[in-house]
Amino acid sequence: MRKIRSHYATPEDFTAAIREDNALEVFTTDGYEPGEEVLLELSFTGLPGKMMVRAIGHEWHAARPRLRVRAGGTVMCAGSEWRKIQFLKKVATGEVKLTARRRHVRLPVLVEIRWRRRGQRDFNTAALSEISEGGGLLLTQHRPEVGEEVIIEITPPGSARPLEILAVVRNSNNDEGVGLEFMARDMGGVHRLREVIRRLVEQ
């Protein structure tokens, strides 16, 4: 999956680019084909950090300098990816305030994992819908409390051995799950986590 970047000069430019039919106007010189799945990196002035969104290419055109038309086109988003666009719209209009800048950009994934509370043996089957070296979004029916320590087991694509990660629940603001911060990662664990993330995004 290729990554493309689209930056908007102002929050108003971003909100103007959102269409009602789950489409988003993007400005990028990285061409894509209709129907191609892309990893879209969105940013606009005032947004602390960047948002990664999975999207499907709808149409793209090269720049037309004489007509003062920038290179770009439209992409389509659905489900949780479209909800990310709507969340960014709230940020752009000032309805939601973001002040903290994440050290690592969260990447959109959807991977089945197992997790358990630290000190317990029984695992729960769940999923991660976002991941970075710093943390992830855990989707689970049995939501742990903020401040609880949990053990996450992720099995990378093509691997039989799971990666075990200690994490702390940092927030429960998302209706779909809880935000995790990964803890106690030695250098070997960091390198393996990076490889796991790469495989998950590219699968």
N, C-alpha and C positions, 0 to 999 in steps of 0.2 A: 504494500500500500504506500503510495507516494504522499509526501507531505507538501502542502502548498500554504503560502502565507497571504493573508489579506489584512492590511492595516487601514484604518479609517482615521482621517485627520481629526475629527471631532466626534463626540458622542452622538451629536445630531446626525452626522453622516451615517453612523452605524444604524440608528433607528430607522432612518430613511431607506436603508438597504434591505430591511426586513419586509417580506411580502406576506400576504394573508394565506397563501396556499402552500405553507411550509417551505417556501423558497427564500433564499438569501442571495442578494447581489454581492459578488466578491470582486476585488480588484487585485489581480495577480498576473504576472508575466509568465507564470508556469502554466502552460496549456494542459488541458485534460480533455478526455473524450466523453461524449454523452454516455451515461450509464456506468462510468468508471467510479469506483469507490476511492475516496481520498481522505486524508487526515488533514483537516483544516485548522490552521493556527490563526486565531482571531485576536486582534488587539486594536485598541483605540486610545487616544489621548485621555489620560485620567484613569484608565483601568490599571490597577496594580497587578501586573503580571499578564499572562496570556492564557487563553482558553483553547483547549484542543477539542475538536468536534469531528465526529465521523459524518461524512456527507456523500451524496451521489451527484456526480457531475450532470448538469442539465444542458448547458451550452456555454461555449467559450469563444471569444473573439480576440484577435490581436489588436494592438493599439492603432488608432487612426488619428495621427497628429493633426492633419489638416482639419478634421472635424472636432478636434479637441476631445477625442474619446479615449479613455484609458483602457489598457488591456484588462480583460476580465470576463465576467459572465454571471451565471447563476448556478447555484447548487441546491439540492433538495435535502432536507433533514427530516427525521421522523422519530417518534417515541421520545426516549430520554435525551436524544441529541437536540430535538426541537425545544425541549424544556430548558436546555442549556442556553439556547438562543433567547428564549423568553426571560430567563434569569438575567442575562447580559443586558437585555433591554431595560429591565428594572434598574440595573446599575447605571446605565447610560442616562436614564431620565431622573436619577437621584432618588428613586423609591427605595433602593437598597444601597447602603453605604459599605464600601469595602476599604479597609485601611491597611490590613496586613498583606505583605507581599510574600508569597510562598517561595521558598528557596528552590524547589523543584517543580516543574510544570507537570500537572497531572495529565495522564494520557487516557483516553477513553478505551476501555476494554470490556469484555463480558466473559468472565472465566469462572468456572466452578472451582470452589476451594473447600477446605475443611477448617473449622476453627473450634477452639475450646478455651474455656476460662483457665487462666494460669492456676495450677494446683489441682485441677480436675483432669480426669482421664477421658471422659466422654466427649466425642467430637460432634459438632453440628455441621451439616452440609449447607453451604450457602454460596454466594457469588461475590466477586469484586467487579464493580463497574467503572472504577477509576484506579489508576496506580501510578506511583512515581517512586523514586528512591526514598522519599520522605514519608510516604503514607498511601492510603487508599480509601475508597468508599466501600464499606461492607454492607451487602444486601442480605438481610437475614430476618426470619420471623421471630427468633429468640434474641432480641436486642440486648446487648450488654449495656451497663450503665456508664455514664461519663466517668472517667478515672479508672475504670477496670482495666486490668492487664489481660490480654488474650494471646494465644498462640495461633498463628495462621500457617496453614500448610498449602503451598501452591505447587502443583506439578507442571513443569514447563512442557510445552508441546514437544513430542519426540523424546521425552525423558521418562524413566521409570521411577526416579528418586525425587521425592518432593523436597522443596525448599521450605524450611521452618523459620518463621519470623516472629519475634516477640513484638507486640504492639500495645499501645495504650489508646483507649477510646477518648478522643478529644472533644467531640461534639455530636449532638443528636438532632441537629437542626433540619436535616434532610428527611423528607417524608418516606423516602425509600430505604434509608439505612443510616449507619453511623460512620463518622469520620475517624480514621485511625492514623496514628503517628507511629512509624516503625522505630523500634528502639534497639540498642545494644547490637549494632551491626559492626563486626570486625571488617577489615579490608577485604578478606576473602569473601565474606558475605555480601559486601557491597558489589563486588565484581560479578558475583553470581546473580544477584538481584537485577543488575543492569542487563545481563544476558537474558534473564527470564522476561523482563519487560520488552526487550527487543523482539523476542520470539512471539510474545502475546500480541504485540501491535502488528507484526508482519504476517501472522497466521491468516 
